[in-house]
Amino acid sequence: MMMVSSAPNLTTSVKGRVKKFSVNFLKFGLFAGTIFLLYFPILFITFQAFNADQTGLTFGGFTLKWFRKMFTHTELVEAIKNTISIAILSTTISTILGTLFAIGINSLSTKRRRQMILINNIPVLNAEIVTAVFLMLFFSLIQALIPNIPVFGYFTLLFAHVFFSIPYVVLSVLPKLNEIDPNLFDAAQDLGCTRSKALLKVIVPSIKAGIFTGALIAFTMSIDDFVISYLTTGQGVQNFSIWIYTNIGKNVSRNNIIPIGYAYNTLISIGTLLGLTIYNLITSSKRRLTKPKNNNY
């Protein structure tokens, strides 16, 4: 009888374990690197917002003075009010219009739907400066037609933010509409719902996740936009991004401006985190309430 050596099998087993360990280590490294790149800037900004040292090169102790300066600076407070009010209004308007546009696009034939999706994607794929210049020229044309009325200002800024936010809402809502049974709307009408009630009570609840995602994207894009805002605003109307840009260009020390920017962005990050947490808690509690219970007999 010939003896078969187990050495080759042992070598193969060791190689397999080494390969598996290497793959897992690579996966973990990629995951950790991605998390670091995504969240390190937020953590760094939050740390610097409480750092007493203006330069941010060393830790000068814990302080809240940058938050106090942010709320006591009259011009900055006005810019923050404009930023938040425009973000909320543009998000509300663009979410409503974008959802209605998405529902309309979804009801078209396949050929027309593809054409409308292509048209919707053009502003998304366009460079932001192209959209900004177009809107500036559009408002300048209106100003030339009615020279006695100042056109550029708060409402042109609001219109511009609604304009560039709508396509993103449409792109967020359309996939959810594609998941709905196409006969659901007709079934709701057959059961006695009017078209508006069927839309509000049947379709909208079915796509609320897409609507929320679109609203979140619209709010995020509006609250930190600079290029389009700078070219479409009027004299005396600034958002936070424009305020930062104009003050750094006025020979104002960056060390006095940047820490206030850290404080502002920290509050925005905390507000966003709280909003997402509350939304997840509400949706998870609703899932638990609607989940059927198993009755054991």
Sequence and secondary structure as in RCSB ss.txt:
>XXXX:A:sequence
MMMVSSAPNLTTSVKGRVKKFSVNFLKFGLFAGTIFLLYFPILFITFQAFNADQTGLTFGGFTLKWFRKMFTHTE
LVEAIKNTISIAILSTTISTILGTLFAIGINSLSTKRRRQMILINNIPVLNAEIVTAVFLMLFFSLIQALIPNIP
VFGYFTLLFAHVFFSIPYVVLSVLPKLNEIDPNLFDAAQDLGCTRSKALLKVIVPSIKAGIFTGALIAFTMSIDD
FVISYLTTGQGVQNFSIWIYTNIGKNVSRNNIIPIGYAYNTLISIGTLLGLTIYNLITSSKRRLTKPKNNNY
>XXXX:A:secstr
     SHHHHHHHHHHHHHHHHHHHHHHHHHHHHHHHHHHHHHHHHHHHTBS SSSSS   B  HHHHHHHH HH
HHHHHHHHHHHHHHHHHHHHHHHHHHHHHHHTS HHHHHHHHHHHHHHHHS HHHHHHHHHHHHHHHHHHSTTS 
 SSHHHHHHHHHHHHHHHHHHHHHHHHHHS TTHHHHHHHTT  HHHHIIIIIHHHTHHHHHHHHHHHHHHHHT 
 HHHHHH  TT   HHHHHHHHHTTT  HHHHHHHHHHHHHHHHHHHHHHHHHHHHHHHHHHHHHS      
